[in-house]
Amino acid sequence: MQGDEEDRSLAAVTEVMARLAAGDMAAMTTLMDRWERPIKAALWRIARSRNVRLQADDLDEMLVGAVLVLQHVAGAWSPEGGAMPWVWAKHRLANVVDEFLGQLGPSIDAGTELHLAAEPMPTVACEEHDVEEVLAQLAREGSIAGERHRLVDDLRHALQAVASERDRRVFLEVAMQAAAGDPSPANTVGQMFGLQPATVRQIRCRVRRKLLGYLAERPDDDDGLAGLALVA
């Protein structure tokens, strides 16, 4: 019985991965919704191999990045190998984990169990940022480098469709700080907006996930938004 269930699961994953390889954006949402637990478990195991215990919020944030990685390698994965995609692509998922850990700022001691809602961050006056100016700045800094100019307008419309004004500002500011080389943009943006770094990361995670859902509802769209560093 268990073997039959595994066969059905593999067949279902194979179907979704084939859709991803064919460019079906909606398949990313399907993968994220149906196999969230095993993908998060793979991320958790990678972090444990680095002597770090992740919290649920950390895994939520990394999930979108992991799904995007799986989408990028979908055409190379084959069910004949016997390994699920998130196991087969463990080295690429390790990059997602390492990038996340690197954005937490100071080095993490071995064995640390991350608890992101720590002491309140000191707040500083937040300069009002115009979304148009931030998008232009991101283009100059390279986050949208090499992309068609109309992607800026497409991204603007997509963000307006999925996020509040505050969340758009936080999301874009994180991207701008990261493009400028800030190793811990969530800490910087948290201070700017009077938010915990954990809250900043949650906002970024929420907006990215909603952007993917927005793109999934536009299956005939070929504007390349999903390929932007901002979304990925």
N, C-alpha and C positions, 0 to 999 in steps of 0.2 A: 504493500500500500504506500509506504513512504517513497519507494522508488518511482511509483506512478506519479506521486505529487511532485517529486523533483523533476521528472520528465516534463510534466505540464508546465512547471515554473520555468524550466529552461526554454521550452518552446515559446512561452509568452515573452521572455526576455529577448529571445532571438528575433521575434516579430518587432518588438520595440526598437531594438538596435538596428534592424534593417531599415525601419522608418527614419531613424536618426541619420543613418548613412545616406539616405535619399534626400535629406534636407528637410524632413518634416519637423517643424518647430514644436508642434503639439506633443510630439513624442517625448520631449524633455520633461514636460509637465507630467506625463504618464509615468515616466521612469521615476521621477521624484516622488510622486504620490504613492505608487505601488511598491517601490523597493527602497523607501526611505530608511527603514530600519537596518537592512544589511549594508547599505552604503555608509550609514553613520557608524555601524559596527566596524567596518573596514577602516574608517578614519580614526576611530577610537583606538584600534589595535596599533595603528601606525604611531599615534601619539604615545601610547604606552611603551612602544619600542624605544622611544626617546625619553622615557622616564617621566612623562607628563600625563596626568589624568585630566581629561577634558570634561567640562560640564555640558549639560544639555544645550545651553545657549550657544556655546562654542560650536557644537556639532550642527546646530541649526544654521549658523552663519556659513560654515564650510560646505554645507550640502549643495548650495547653488553652484559653487565653484567646482565641486566634484562632478556634478551632472554635466556641466559644460565641458569638462575634461573628457568625460565618457562620450559626449557628443562628437568631440573632435577626433576620437580614435575609433568611432563606431565602425567605420569601413574596414578597419584592420582586424577587428575581433571576430573570432569564429567559435561557434558552439562546439565544434569538433574537439577543441582543446579540453573541454570538460570543466573549465573554470568560468565562473560568473564574471561579467565585465569588470566589476569593482575589485575582484581578486586578481584577475589577469592584468589590470592596469594599476597595480598597487604602487609601482614606482612613480607613475604620474600623479596618483592621489597623494603620494608622499610630498610632492612639490606643493600641493594645496595646503597640507598640514604645516609644512615648514614655512611657507609664506605667512600663514596665519600666526604661527608662533613668533615669527620675526617681527610682526606688527604690534606685538604686545609691549614693545619697548625694551626695558632692561632685561638682561639675561634671566632665564627661568632656572631656578635650582632644580637639580635632579630630584624626582619624586614629588614635585609640586603638584598639588591638586588645584587647578585653576578655579578661582571664584571671582568672577569679573565684577560683581557688584560689591566692591571693596569700599574704602573710605571715600567720602565725597571729594570730588575734585574742586579746587579753588576756581571760582568763576571770575571771568574778566569781561569787560565791556565788549559786546559783540557788535562788530561793524556790520551795518546792513549791506548785504550783497545783492546786486541786481543779477537775476538769473541770466539775462542776456550777456552781461559782462563776464560772468563766470564761464559760460559756454565758450565765449570768444577766448578767454584766458586758457581754457583747457585745450582748445585747438592750437594755441600758440605754444603751450607747454609740451604738446606731443601726444596727449591722451587720445586725440582724434587725428593724429598725424597720418597722412597717407590715405585718408578716407575722403570720399566725395563730400564737397561742401554741404550738400543738401542733408547729409546725415545730422548736422547740427540742428536743423529745423525738425527733422524726424525725431531726434532724441528729445527736443523740447516738447513736442506734442505728446510723445509717449510718457514723459515724466508728468506732464500736466494731467494725463489720463489716469495715472496710477498713484500719485503721491500728493500730499498736502504741500503747501508752500514751504513750511518749516522743513519737512522731510526732504523736499527737493534741494533746499539750500544746504542742509547737512550732507546729503548724498554727494552733491557736486563739490562741496568744500573738501570732503575727504578725498575725492578724486584729484582735486587740484593740489592738495598738500602732498599726496603720494607722487603725483607727476613731478613735483618740485624736489623730490628726494627725501621727504620726511619719512624716517623709519618707523614712526609711530603716529600716523595721522589721526587715529581715533582719540589719542590723548590731546593732541593739539586742538582738534575741532571740539572736543569736549570742553576745553577751557574757553574757547571762543563763544560757545553757545550756552555755557553753564550747564552742561550735561555730563553724566558719567561716561567714561570711555565705553563701558558695556552698552549703554543706551545708544551711543553713536554707532557701534557695531551692529546692534539690533536694527537700527533704522536702515543702515546700509543693506543688511541682509533682507529686510522686508521689501525695500524698494527693488533690489535686484530680482527677488522672487516674483514680484508683481510685474516687473518688466518682462520677465520670461513668459508669464501668463498672457501679457498683452501681445507679445510676439506670436505666441501659440495660436492666438485667435486671428492671426493674419497669415494663413498658410501660403498665400500666393505672393507674399511680400518678399522682395529680393533686395531690400535696401542695405542689408549687411549690418543692421544694428546689433545683432547677437554677437558679431565679431569684434565689436568695440571693446577696448580694454576696460572702459567704464562699466559695461554690463558684465563682462567676464571676470 
